[in-house]
């Protein structure tokens, strides 16, 4: 198994791009820089961030070090804290610690931290302060003060006097002990003062602050915009460099959602003003996917760390020469070290066979995260086969798993039915197709088999027509839901059930087909969705919730079932991010009422419900 984590070890020859970003930061020589690292989900942006930090640090030969790093993941704060205030505090705390360690710039760094604490104490996030400075309506306690001032300006009555006393008392209580604010303290002045303190602290310490922002495209639009607004507070100040890893399409989507109906040019301009230098994570071709899979197999081989590192370095060097026709394949891997274990060489064969299709198949398209997930699924199924004594050929299992993930679902159903119906578990109908494909002859295929992926898939060894695949299907049975005869699902209903369970986050695209199903079948599908949903241990916005919401929208009678199910979840599992997710559903009052009245539901959840119901 391979963990789905970012790494500083380069398996994809991204070091060249990372070194380029590092050189841009160094050559800026203190001038403000903002760099956007863009790429689709799972393309390797987080690893690129790690590589950039390593490259900048490696080239920093000054004593003490010139570059200081702050890493911030907005996604981790979503639902728990205000991302804007959290980023401000992260930067201020880092500078304060650095100033203490360097014995310089301490006064400015401490002043910066105190001012950030004042904003927190006043329940005013950085975004609200920005709103005030721009003349927008403020929120929170300072909003109460400002709102009271506006009402007093138009006339005073007894109720206003009583309200004024209460607000003043609340402000005094909540800011007591954190900071004694200077006279005439106001959020707009504090914003300016924070920028000045930040700039002067960096100058006194003689450092450049490199802020690395990751996982921004995983956040909901409000969190994304909050983080970008906090970044804008420090952006374009001397001695700063911001490196923002996100899918630019998702950022633009967040801008559209947040500002509502803005012109597309304004969306583009908003992003372009934040990002000076856009850099895209290089897409992987067959060569890179093959090399990546082989290195993953090397990582799990049990060889010494020094040997694995030697493989990694030599593979990346070879990839850097791929434009000259250099290849990373089984033959090359065997030149790096002799006497490799036979099972590792066998896995290199697997990578050789699968890499072209894993690059071309639209469902994987060379995405590193999806490649890793495919190999993890293969590893799990092989482990099941060993644990239960099921004789499974790994090459056959890999070929079947690839078709399961990337082939036409109707064709996969035909294939599995053929295996189940044959006394020896052999799909004989593939024989003439596989022989023709291997021979290079034209293969005439009928729907649902007639597509380019299937033609390429048929050429991959081994040929399955003569193989007993019952063991393969046995260890793969979690793919298809268990549909018993008494369920009385039509073929359309069974297909939709399989699709919503396999890809619940894409269920909205099936809504029209779900609407056309009989109500008896939508009830059965909801049974299975809720059965799967019970496996979730955290209820923020899991993909299975998308499927439940879509089905409840297609059949409104299922909505109360979803609401009752959510109301029954353990209180500790409920996260604030679920509230806006279901807030516009007609059945949302069922869980909201239950959560609002529960003493065990976290306060942030109740606060989110209050905001949503308003």
C-alpha positions, -999 to 999 in steps of 0.1 A, spaced: 0 0 0 11 35 -7 -1 65 14 -18 93 -4 5 120 10 27 147 -4 64 140 -4 97 158 -8 111 128 -28 106 135 -64 92 105 -83 79 125 -113 110 146 -123 92 177 -110 125 190 -95 132 210 -127 100 230 -122 106 233 -85 141 246 -91 128 272 -115 103 284 -89 130 286 -63 152 306 -87 124 331 -93 121 336 -56 158 341 -51 162 364 -81 134 386 -68 159 397 -42 132 409 -18 108 422 -43 72 410 -37 64 378 -56 33 357 -60 34 324 -78 5 301 -86 11 264 -90 -19 251 -108 -30 216 -117 -60 193 -115 -69 173 -84 -42 147 -76 -17 161 -102 10 166 -76 6 202 -64 12 194 -27 44 175 -36 55 204 -58 51 228 -28 73 205 -7 99 204 -35 98 242 -39 105 247 -2 134 222 -3 149 239 -34 147 274 -19 162 261 14 190 242 -4 201 274 -22 200 295 9 237 296 20 234 327 41 241 327 79 216 331 94 192 319 68 177 345 45 144 327 38 118 318 65 89 296 56 53 295 67 32 265 55 -6 270 56 -34 245 47 -67 264 47 -86 231 43 -75 220 78 -92 250 94 -125 247 74 -153 243 99 -131 249 129 -117 283 126 -117 315 105 -91 308 78 -83 345 75 -76 350 112 -58 316 113 -34 326 85 -27 360 101 -19 344 134 3 317 117 24 344 100 26 366 132 35 337 154 62 325 130 78 360 128 77 364 166 94 330 171 120 339 144 127 373 159 132 357 194 157 332 179 176 359 159 175 385 187 165 412 162 132 428 151 116 415 183 96 446 191 80 449 157 73 412 156 57 413 191 37 443 181 24 425 150 13 395 171 -4 418 196 -24 435 169 -34 403 153 -46 391 188 -66 423 191 -85 414 160 -92 380 173 -102 393 207 -127 417 191 -142 388 172 -133 405 140 -116 384 114 -92 398 89 -118 396 62 -142 418 83 -115 443 89 -109 444 52 -146 449 47 -146 478 70 -116 494 53 -135 491 20 -167 506 35 -185 472 34 -209 462 62 -189 447 91 -198 417 112 -192 404 147 -188 425 179 -172 455 161 -201 454 138 -224 458 168 -204 489 179 -204 504 144 -241 496 140 -249 512 173 -230 543 163 -250 547 131 -283 544 150 -272 569 176 -263 593 149 -299 594 138 -313 599 173 -312 586 208 -338 569 229 -338 548 261 -335 515 243 -304 528 224 -287 539 257 -294 504 272 -280 487 241 -249 510 242 -241 500 277 -244 463 270 -222 465 239 -195 485 257 -195 460 286 -192 430 262 -163 446 243 -145 454 276 -150 418 289 -138 401 257 -107 422 251 -96 424 287 -61 411 293 -53 404 257 -43 439 246 -48 474 259 -57 491 227 -44 525 219 -67 554 218 -88 558 187 -81 522 177 -102 511 147 -101 481 123 -90 502 92 -61 517 112 -52 483 126 -50 469 90 -26 496 80 -6 492 113 -4 454 107 10 459 73 36 484 86 46 462 115 50 432 91 71 451 67 93 467 93 98 433 111 110 417 79 134 446 72 149 445 107 154 408 106 168 409 70 147 380 58 123 371 31 91 353 42 80 325 19 43 316 25 33 283 10 -5 279 7 -18 244 -1 -52 226 -6 -70 259 -14 -90 241 -41 -104 216 -16 -121 243 4 -157 256 1 -159 289 -17 -162 311 15 -130 295 30 -112 299 -3 -121 336 -6 -113 342 31 -78 329 26 -73 348 -6 -84 380 12 -59 374 40 -32 367 15 -40 401 -2 -34 418 31 4 410 29 6 406 -8 30 429 -27 49 439 4 87 439 2 105 407 13 75 384 7 69 355 -16 36 337 -18 34 303 -35 -3 292 -39 -11 257 -50 -46 253 -63 -66 243 -94 -71 277 -110 -105 265 -123 -117 258 -88 -104 292 -75 -124 310 -103 -154 289 -94 -151 301 -58 -149 337 -70 -181 333 -91 -199 317 -62 -188 342 -36 -195 374 -56 -225 361 -75 -231 367 -112 -200 388 -118 -187 392 -153 -162 365 -165 -136 391 -171 -138 403 -135 -133 367 -124 -102 363 -145 -89 397 -133 -94 389 -97 -72 358 -101 -46 375 -122 -41 403 -97 -33 378 -70 -10 356 -91 19 373 -109 36 341 -122 13 311 -131 30 277 -133 12 245 -142 22 211 -129 34 192 -160 9 165 -172 23 130 -172 28 110 -204 32 72 -208 69 75 -200 63 93 -167 34 71 -156 55 40 -163 84 54 -143 61 64 -115 46 30 -112 80 13 -112 93 36 -85 62 29 -64 69 -8 -67 106 -2 -58 94 17 -27 74 -14 -15 102 -39 -24 118 -40 10 152 -30 -4 174 -7 17 166 30 17 199 38 0 191 14 -28 156 28 -33 171 64 -34 196 53 -60 167 40 -82 148 72 -77 178 94 -87 187 74 -117 150 72 -130 147 110 -127 179 115 -145 167 92 -173 133 111 -174 152 143 -179 167 128 -210 134 114 -224 133 142 -250 164 125 -265 146 91 -268 158 77 -234 132 53 -219 123 42 -185 112 6 -188 119 -29 -174 152 -32 -192 164 2 -179 154 -7 -143 174 -39 -145 205 -20 -155 204 1 -123 210 -30 -101 215 -66 -109 199 -95 -91 165 -79 -85 138 -101 -69 117 -119 -94 85 -106 -80 98 -70 -85 107 -77 -121 72 -92 -126 57 -59 -113 79 -39 -137 62 -61 -164 28 -50 -150 38 -13 -152 50 -18 -188 17 -32 -198 -6 -9 -180 11 25 -184 -1 33 -219 -38 27 -210 -35 44 -177 -23 75 -196 -49 73 -223 -80 63 -202 -100 95 -195 -109 81 -160 -72 81 -150 -55 102 -176 -20 98 -160 -31 114 -127 -6 104 -100 -32 101 -73 -55 79 -94 -25 58 -105 -16 53 -68 -52 44 -59 -54 19 -87 -23 2 -74 -36 3 -39 -68 -14 -50 -48 -40 -68 -27 -46 -37 -58 -50 -15 -74 -75 -38 -41 -95 -40 -40 -95 -2 -75 -108 0 -67 -136 -24 -37 -146 -3 -56 -144 30 -85 -165 17 -64 -189 -3 -80 -178 -37 -57 -185 -66 -55 -153 -85 -31 -143 -113 -20 -107 -105 -17 -98 -142 -52 -110 -149 -65 -92 -118 -48 -60 -129 -63 -63 -164 -98 -69 -150 -94 -40 -125 -84 -17 -153 -115 -25 -173 -137 -22 -142 -123 13 -136 -121 26 -171 -142 4 -194 -179 8 -203 -199 -4 -173 -224 -22 -195 -196 -41 -211 -181 -50 -177 -215 -64 -167 -215 -86 -198 -180 -98 -190 -188 -107 -154 -221 -124 -164 -202 -145 -189 -177 -156 -162 -206 -164 -138 -225 -184 -164 -196 -205 -176 -190 -238 -158 -153 -231 -157 -155 -193 -152 -140 -185 -187 -152 -156 -209 -149 -175 -242 -164 -147 -262 -132 -127 -258 -111 -153 -276 -114 -141 -312 -112 -104 -302 -80 -109 -281 -63 -130 -308 -71 -104 -335 -60 -75 -313 -27 -92 -304 -21 -100 -341 -26 -64 -350 -57 -72 -371 -88 -49 -372 -112 -59 -344 -149 -55 -352 -167 -48 -319 -204 -42 -312 -218 -18 -286 -212 -16 -257 -176 -28 -265 -170 -5 -295 -146 21 -282 -108 28 -285 -101 19 -248 -115 -16 -253 -94 -22 -284 -62 -12 -265 -73 -32 -235 -77 -64 -255 -40 -62 -265 -28 -63 -229 -15 -97 -218 -26 -121 -205 -54 -132 -227 -84 -137 -205 -106 -159 -227 -89 -191 -215 -85 -182 -179 -108 -191 -150 -117 -156 -136 -140 -167 -108 -113 -160 -82 -108 -126 -98 -144 -117 -94 -145 -131 -59 -118 -107 -46 -134 -79 -67 -169 -83 -53 -170 -50 -34 -172 -32 -67 -208 -43 -75 -235 -38 -49 -253 -69 -36 -287 -68 -54 -309 -97 -43 -338 -110 -65 -363 -97 -40 -351 -62 -45 -369 -63 -79 -347 -36 -95 -349 -31 -132 -317 -32 -152 -318 7 -153 -323 8 -115 -294 -17 -109 -271 4 -132 -280 36 -114 -274 20 -80 -240 8 -90 -231 42 -105 -242 61 -74 -223 38 -51 -191 38 -73 -191 75 -79 -214 92 -54 -198 126 -59 -210 125 -96 -246 115 -87 -260 149 -98 -254 140 -134 -278 111 -130 -307 130 -116 -328 130 -148 -325 92 -150 -333 88 -113 -364 109 -117 -378 85 -143 -374 55 -120 -405 40 -102 -408 52 -65 -404 16 -53 -369 15 -69 -358 49 -56 -367 36 -21 -345 5 -26 -316 27 -39 -319 50 -9 -318 19 14 -284 10 -1 -271 45 -1 -279 49 36 -264 15 43 -232 27 27 -235 61 45 -234 44 79 -198 36 73 -189 73 74 -173 85 106 -173 122 99 -202 142 85 -189 173 69 -195 168 32 -187 132 23 -193 122 -13 -221 97 -3 -241 128 10 -241 141 -26 -257 109 -38 -283 110 -10 -292 147 -17 -295 140 -55 -318 110 -49 -339 130 -24 -342 157 -50 -353 132 -77 -378 116 -53 -388 142 -26 -404 114 -5 -369 102 3 -359 136 17 -372 130 53 -354 97 54 -321 115 47 -330 141 73 -338 115 99 -307 96 91 -285 127 97 -303 136 129 -294 101 143 -257 105 136 -235 106 167 -231 143 177 -193 141 176 -194 132 139 -212 164 128 -191 191 114 -200 227 106 -194 223 69 -225 200 65 -248 229 74 -244 249 41 -243 217 22 -279 207 32 -292 242 42 -313 247 11 -329 212 12 -366 211 22 -359 184 48 -330 202 65 -351 213 94 -352 177 106 -315 174 114 -312 212 122 -338 210 149 -322 178 164 -287 193 164 -299 227 177 -315 210 207 -286 186 214 -262 195 242 -235 174 226 -234 191 192 -204 214 189 -210 252 192 -196 259 157 -223 236 143 -250 255 161 -236 288 150 -235 276 114 -272 266 117 -281 300 131 -264 317 102 -280 294 77 -315 298 90 -311 336 89 
